[in-house]
Every structure is written in C-alpha cells, then in structure tokens.
Amino acid sequence: MAIGPSAVERWLDLSTEELRAQVKQLVSARLPGDHAVWQAIRRHPALVPRIRGVLSGLAATAAGSKDEAMQKVWISNARAALDLPAPVKAARKPVVKEDPVPEPEPVIELKQPEAQQQKQPHKPAPTMLFQEPS
C-alpha cells in the first residue's frame, strides 16, 4: 500500500499489524508536519489515537536496538506532526493602501554638565579609641 493522502482514508479499515507497517513506513519517510499525508491523518479523529498507539509500540520495539536514537527522533517528529493544529483557511481580506504616516522623530535632551557644581571637601574619619582588656 502506498503512502498518500488518499491512502490514509483506507487506514481506518486496516488491522493493527497492517497499520503498524504503514506507520513505520510513514515514520521512516520523515515527512514534514505540514505535508498532505499528515494533514489527511489529522482530519480523522479516530485515526490519530490509533497512530499514537502504534508510535508507542514502535518506540518500545526500537529500545535497545543499534538505531534506537535515530528511531526515537523520527518517532518524536511524527508525534509532533500529529499535534500540529489543522490548517485554517481564512477568507482573504481586501488590501487597503494607507498613506504612510511619518512617525515623529524622538527628541533627545542632552543634559549639559553644571559648571557650578561645588565639590565638598572630604571629612576626616572620626578617631576611635580602643581600651585594652584588663
């Protein structure tokens, strides 16, 4: 069976083993989350939990294998693709050209140093007397 948006419609009728083979093929294809196949999967609310279960099974199967790290990355990417929201098509709004309003330039005030600053002389530290213990 091929992977494509039209093939996803038939995945609802597949047995667990057949679905597992399809999902394994889909995971190894490493399709981006906005691909048409992932969009078709997200449109079927009954299919998403079945695929999540298959992904958990694939992660458990990959544990301990030499390709475990690579498989875990691919599986986590597939889970992230399932979590993406369905694209919402918004109606196009007419573009209204507005005259650009120039923003006023900010006024920077520079403080000039006061020439008449009076410097106070340093006060000497108070004298401290210590008594010797008797």
C-alpha positions as CSV (number, residue, x, y, z in Angstrom):
1,M,0.0,0.0,0.0
2,A,1.3,3.4,-0.9
3,I,1.6,6.4,1.5
4,G,-0.6,9.3,0.3
5,P,-3.5,11.4,1.4
6,S,-5.9,9.1,-0.5
7,A,-4.4,6.0,1.1
8,V,-5.0,7.4,4.6
9,E,-8.7,7.0,4.1
10,R,-8.2,3.2,3.9
11,W,-6.1,3.2,7.1
12,L,-9.2,3.2,9.2
13,D,-10.1,-0.3,8.0
14,L,-6.6,-1.8,8.4
15,S,-5.7,-4.4,11.1
16,T,-3.2,-3.4,13.8
17,E,-0.3,-5.2,12.1
18,E,-1.1,-3.6,8.7
19,L,-1.4,-0.2,10.2
20,R,1.9,-0.7,12.1
21,A,3.6,-1.4,8.8
22,Q,2.1,1.7,7.2
23,V,3.0,3.9,10.1
24,K,6.6,2.5,10.2
25,Q,6.9,3.4,6.6
26,L,5.5,6.9,7.2
27,V,7.9,7.5,10.1
28,S,10.9,6.4,8.1
29,A,9.8,8.7,5.3
30,R,10.4,11.7,7.6
31,L,7.7,13.9,6.0
32,P,7.4,17.4,7.4
33,G,4.4,18.1,9.7
34,D,2.6,20.2,7.1
35,H,2.7,17.5,4.5
36,A,-0.6,16.4,2.9
37,V,-0.4,13.0,4.4
38,W,-0.2,14.4,8.0
39,Q,-3.0,16.8,7.2
40,A,-5.2,13.9,6.0
41,I,-4.4,11.9,9.2
42,R,-5.3,14.9,11.4
43,R,-8.7,15.2,9.7
44,H,-9.7,11.7,11.0
45,P,-10.1,11.9,14.8
46,A,-10.4,8.1,15.1
47,L,-7.2,7.5,13.3
48,V,-5.0,9.8,15.4
49,P,-5.2,7.8,18.6
50,R,-4.6,4.5,16.8
51,I,-1.4,6.0,15.2
52,R,-0.3,7.3,18.6
53,G,-0.6,3.8,19.9
54,V,1.4,2.4,17.0
55,L,4.1,5.0,17.6
56,S,4.3,4.0,21.2
57,G,4.7,0.4,20.1
58,L,7.4,1.4,17.6
59,A,9.3,3.3,20.3
60,A,9.2,0.2,22.6
61,T,10.4,-2.0,19.8
62,A,13.3,0.3,19.0
63,A,14.5,0.3,22.6
64,G,17.8,-1.5,22.8
65,S,18.5,-1.6,19.1
66,K,21.5,-0.1,17.5
67,D,19.3,2.5,15.7
68,E,17.4,3.4,18.9
69,A,18.4,7.1,18.9
70,M,17.5,7.7,15.3
71,Q,14.2,5.9,15.6
72,K,13.3,7.9,18.7
73,V,13.9,11.1,16.9
74,W,11.8,10.1,13.9
75,I,9.0,8.9,16.2
76,S,9.1,12.1,18.2
77,N,8.9,14.1,14.9
78,A,5.9,12.0,13.9
79,R,4.2,12.7,17.3
80,A,4.8,16.4,16.8
81,A,3.3,16.2,13.3
82,L,0.2,14.7,14.9
83,D,0.0,17.5,17.4
84,L,0.0,20.3,14.8
85,P,-3.3,22.1,14.5
86,A,-5.3,21.7,11.4
87,P,-4.7,24.5,8.9
88,V,-7.4,27.1,8.9
89,K,-8.2,28.7,5.7
90,A,-9.1,32.3,6.3
91,A,-11.0,34.5,3.9
92,R,-8.9,37.0,2.1
93,K,-9.4,40.5,3.2
94,P,-9.1,43.3,0.6
95,V,-5.9,45.1,0.9
96,V,-6.4,48.8,1.7
97,K,-3.5,51.0,0.9
98,E,-3.0,53.6,3.5
99,D,-0.8,56.6,3.3
100,P,2.2,56.1,5.5
101,V,2.1,58.5,8.4
102,P,5.6,59.6,9.2
103,E,6.4,59.0,12.8
104,P,7.8,62.0,14.7
105,E,11.4,61.8,15.4
106,P,12.2,61.3,19.1
107,V,13.6,64.4,20.8
108,I,16.7,63.7,22.8
109,E,17.5,66.1,25.5
110,L,21.2,66.3,26.4
111,K,22.0,67.5,29.9
112,Q,24.9,69.8,30.0
113,P,27.2,69.4,32.9
114,E,26.8,72.1,35.5
115,A,30.0,74.1,35.7
116,Q,29.0,75.4,39.1
117,Q,29.0,72.1,40.9
118,Q,30.5,72.6,44.3
119,K,32.8,69.9,45.5
120,Q,32.6,69.3,49.2
121,P,35.9,68.6,50.9
122,H,36.3,65.1,52.3
123,K,35.5,64.8,56.0
124,P,38.2,63.1,58.0
125,A,37.2,59.8,59.6
126,P,36.3,60.1,63.3
127,T,39.0,59.0,65.7
128,M,38.3,55.8,67.5
129,L,39.7,54.9,70.9
130,F,40.2,51.3,72.0
131,Q,40.8,50.1,75.5
132,E,43.0,47.2,76.3
133,P,41.3,44.4,78.2
134,S,42.3,44.5,81.8
